[in-house]
Amino acid sequence: MTNQRPDRIEVYRFNPAVTVGVVIASLILQAFLPVKLGFFRVFDLPLIVTIFFAVARRSQVTGCLTGAVIGLLQDSLAHQPLGVFGIAKTVVGYAASSLGAKIDVENPGSRLLMTMGFYLVHESIYLVIARGLVGLDRQWMWGHELRNAVANAVLAVVVFAVLDKFKQR
Amino acid sequence: MENVISRFRNTANLIVLAAVLVLQVVGLAVQVKRPAEAGSTRLIRVWAISVVTPLTRAVVHTQDWFSDTWHNYVWLRGVRKQNEDLQNEIVQMKMREVRMVEDANQARRLQLLLGFKEKYISKTVPAQVISTTGSEFSRAIYIDKGSKEGIATDMPVVTPTGVVGKVLHVYPTTSLVLLINDPTSGAGVILEKSRLQGILKGDVRANGTLMLSNVMSDEKVEVGERILTSGGDRIFPKGMLVGTVSAVGPGQDLFLNIRVKPATSLSKLEEVLVITKMEDRAPDAVASDAPIRAIDILAERLPTVAPPPPGGEGSANKTGTATAAATTPGQKTPAELKAIPKNPTQQAVKPDVPKPVKAAQVTPTVKEPETNKEVPRQ
């Protein structure tokens, strides 16, 4: 990761159709792929998409709103109260856009580390909300979470590279 | 000046973040206080499901069409050999079946004598799994049948190999099925040999592991023992296979920590059966043409029957089960059957060989040929 002056960091925009299409595609793939590929359950495509848009746009308001919408949509498909993923992804969206506004996260190495970190943040917020607010019986397992964080980070590098093609200056 | 603008912008951003978070926390609190699906969030969920499930349904059905075409019309290598093997297997199974049908008839007659009424599966609806919930923490699936096909909440969902879960929420064309390995799930079960009862649920670590709880630590549970539904939860019919014990260890408090291997591969489900109708009725004792229930085949035996014959002499067996086992005829009238426990030692020991039962009758699905399509093995 390289520290740059904010006025030198490029801010990208996206076609609204691309934004909506990518978000819906991530939700559909996340719901469908585990039916055929059981291991895909460990991935969190909507989280990766949230981080990507937040980092690329570098706007904290847009980042947190994008995270909130994606999280709430993900909640609505799961059998849990609306807001559990919503809150976690809101915070991640805000933090990712804040990070993106300060440092350059364009190279694969920085994207890998950034996604790993945000995955762990996301999971810890989810756990706090699930246990503290909703009363769900969930446990934190370091080995499991770290393994999933690495898997998501590797997938994120590939997904970011694909989504880079939709960026507009 | 730049600093002031920047500071103002940061404050505004933080206010937006706080507002979004507070809104969601308040929404969560409202949902936790009231049941989540009571109606307040149903509209949002229906919208999301309406966007996602038609696409996943289309993908699944298209893929199945190509797969069926390939396997049924193109890739037929080894089918002849497989056919021969299956024919041999059928012969072996028919030989075993004769003995098992006899046991099942015996159990049914004894149940009749004791006035037992049990739930019979009388109608099922086959369904295709079209998607998951997309969350690692939520062990649930969406199927392509909903209220339009007669699906309702709390209906049990099974496969030919075992129990899958129950219907949690129903939408017009889809339903959400909570799998038995979800931490919020729960099913009343019984261990086949030791007859110990417990509650089956998913591990709280949400890794998809099945755990059997509420079994005291001084009980003996063997690895490999089969676990069946007990029927105590009033959702799953009694006697359906759930899984086998895969590990036993000391748990918290006074209970054992029993890990269960599910009979059905819950992470690779493609087709399932929703049991849409069950009937309470007494078993038919002599109707050999009546459908044979899966639970009979699972050798669900009764512990005791009527008291021993007067005098007790000449009766080597003390328990009703053992007595009946030695005196069971094949096809008898109800009047003859009622006489069985009263005079067990005088009954003919040689049983009649019952008629072979069609394979379709052995499965849990009976009647309703238009809805009871066979589901391919997982």
Interface residues (C-beta under 8 A of the other chain):
Chain A: I24 L27 I28 Q30 A31 F32 P34 V35 K36 G38 R41 V42 D44 P46 Q60 V61 C64 L65 A68 L72 L73 Q74 S76 L77 A78 H79 Q80 P81 L82 G83 V84 F85 G86 I87 T90 V91 Y94 Y126 I129 A130 L133 V134 G135 L136 D137 R138 Q139 M141 H144 N148
Chain B: A12 N13 V16 L17 V20 L21 Q24 V25 G27 L28 A29 Q31 V32 A36 T41 I44 R45 W47 A48 I49 V51 V52 L55 T56 V59 V60 Q63 V129 I130 S131 T132 T133 G134 S135 E136 F137 S138 A140 I141 Y142 L168 H169 L176 L178 P183 T184 V204 R205 A206 N207 S267 K268 L269 E270
